[in-house]
Amino acid sequence: MPNRVLISRDSKPIPCEECGLPALHVARLVAGDGTLLGQTMVCTACRRHRSEAEAIAVP
């Protein structure tokens, strides 16, 4: 199983410096075997916008 990024359901979003939306969360990086690799900040709005832009850019 690949590594995963997990956002807690209890995570309270804060404003993102990039997009300004209150969608920035602390997320855990978890290996396929369940081992905690670390933590990172994830903006769910920026991530969604990037994937939409990539889908439009692909011919």
Backbone as numpy.savetxt, mean C-alpha at the origin, in Angstrom:
# Nx Ny Nz CAx CAy CAz Cx Cy Cz
4.48 -19.22 -1.50 3.63 -18.05 -1.50 4.53 -16.80 -1.50
4.20 -15.78 -2.28 5.04 -14.57 -2.35 4.89 -13.71 -1.09
5.78 -12.73 -0.98 5.69 -11.76 0.11 4.40 -10.95 -0.05
3.87 -10.47 1.09 2.62 -9.72 1.06 2.75 -8.43 1.84
1.92 -7.45 1.50 1.80 -6.20 2.23 0.43 -6.24 2.90
0.40 -6.18 4.23 -0.85 -6.29 4.97 -1.14 -4.99 5.71
-2.32 -4.42 5.47 -2.76 -3.22 6.17 -3.78 -3.66 7.21
-3.55 -3.29 8.45 -4.47 -3.64 9.53 -5.81 -2.95 9.34
-6.88 -3.65 9.67 -8.22 -3.05 9.60 -8.36 -1.92 10.60
-7.54 -1.93 11.65 -7.58 -0.89 12.68 -6.71 0.32 12.33
-5.99 0.25 11.22 -5.11 1.34 10.82 -5.92 2.59 10.50
-5.52 3.70 11.10 -6.18 4.99 10.84 -5.38 5.72 9.77
-5.99 6.03 8.62 -5.24 6.70 7.55 -4.89 8.13 7.92
-3.76 8.58 7.39 -3.34 9.96 7.55 -3.15 10.56 6.16
-3.08 11.90 6.04 -2.90 12.51 4.72 -1.56 12.11 4.08
-1.61 11.77 2.83 -0.42 11.39 2.06 0.29 12.66 1.58
1.61 12.69 1.68 2.38 13.84 1.20 2.34 13.94 -0.32
2.15 12.83 -0.99 2.16 12.79 -2.46 0.85 13.27 -3.06
-0.28 12.69 -2.65 -1.57 13.02 -3.27 -2.46 13.90 -2.40
-2.14 13.99 -1.09 -2.92 14.83 -0.19 -4.17 14.18 0.38
-4.52 13.01 -0.09 -5.71 12.31 0.40 -5.40 11.59 1.71
-6.38 11.46 2.59 -6.16 10.73 3.84 -6.20 9.21 3.60
-5.17 8.69 2.96 -5.15 7.29 2.56 -3.82 6.61 2.85
-2.98 7.22 3.68 -1.67 6.66 3.99 -1.77 5.79 5.24
-1.33 4.54 5.13 -1.42 3.56 6.22 -0.05 2.96 6.51
0.14 2.52 7.76 1.30 1.71 8.10 0.94 0.27 7.74
1.80 -0.39 6.99 1.53 -1.76 6.56 2.70 -2.66 6.98
2.38 -3.94 7.21 3.40 -4.93 7.54 3.82 -5.67 6.27
5.11 -5.91 6.12 5.63 -6.74 5.03 5.81 -8.14 5.60
5.12 -9.11 5.01 5.12 -10.48 5.54 5.60 -11.44 4.45
6.55 -12.31 4.82 7.05 -13.33 3.90 5.99 -14.40 3.68
6.17 -15.20 2.67 5.24 -16.26 2.35 5.02 -17.25 3.47
6.04 -17.41 4.32 5.91 -18.34 5.45 5.33 -17.67 6.71
4.94 -16.39 6.60 4.33 -15.69 7.73 5.30 -14.87 8.56
6.58 -14.91 8.23 7.59 -14.16 8.96 7.46 -12.68 8.67
7.49 -11.86 9.72 7.43 -10.41 9.56 8.77 -9.92 9.03
8.75 -9.23 7.88 9.97 -8.71 7.28 10.23 -7.27 7.67
9.17 -6.53 7.98 9.31 -5.12 8.34 8.00 -4.39 8.16
8.09 -3.06 8.19 6.92 -2.22 8.00 7.23 -1.16 6.95
6.17 -0.65 6.34 6.30 0.40 5.35 5.05 1.27 5.38
5.08 2.38 4.70 3.92 3.24 4.56 3.33 2.99 3.17
2.01 2.83 3.09 1.33 2.54 1.83 0.17 3.51 1.66
0.16 4.23 0.55 -0.98 5.09 0.23 -1.89 4.32 -0.73
-3.08 4.01 -0.26 -3.99 3.23 -1.10 -4.52 4.05 -2.27
-4.60 5.36 -2.14 -5.06 6.21 -3.25 -4.00 6.31 -4.34
-2.76 6.57 -3.97 -1.68 6.68 -4.96 -1.50 5.36 -5.70
-1.56 4.27 -4.97 -1.40 2.94 -5.57 -2.48 2.69 -6.61
-3.72 3.04 -6.28 -4.84 2.86 -7.20 -4.66 3.75 -8.44
-4.25 4.99 -8.25 -4.06 5.91 -9.38 -2.93 5.45 -10.29
-1.84 4.92 -9.69 -0.73 4.41 -10.50 -1.19 3.24 -11.36
-1.94 2.31 -10.79 -2.36 1.14 -11.55 -3.34 1.54 -12.65
-4.20 2.54 -12.42 -5.11 3.02 -13.46 -4.33 3.67 -14.59
-3.30 4.46 -14.25 -2.49 5.15 -15.27 -1.73 4.12 -16.10
-1.19 3.07 -15.45 -0.46 2.03 -16.18 -1.39 1.29 -17.12
-2.62 1.03 -16.70 -3.60 0.32 -17.55 -3.93 1.15 -18.77
-4.02 2.46 -18.62 -4.33 3.35 -19.75 -3.13 3.44 -20.68
-1.91 3.43 -20.14 -0.69 3.59 -20.95 -0.37 2.35 -21.79
-0.86 1.20 -21.40 -0.58 -0.03 -22.15 -1.46 -0.05 -23.40
-0.82 -0.15 -24.60 -1.61 -0.14 -25.85 -2.37 -1.42 -26.08
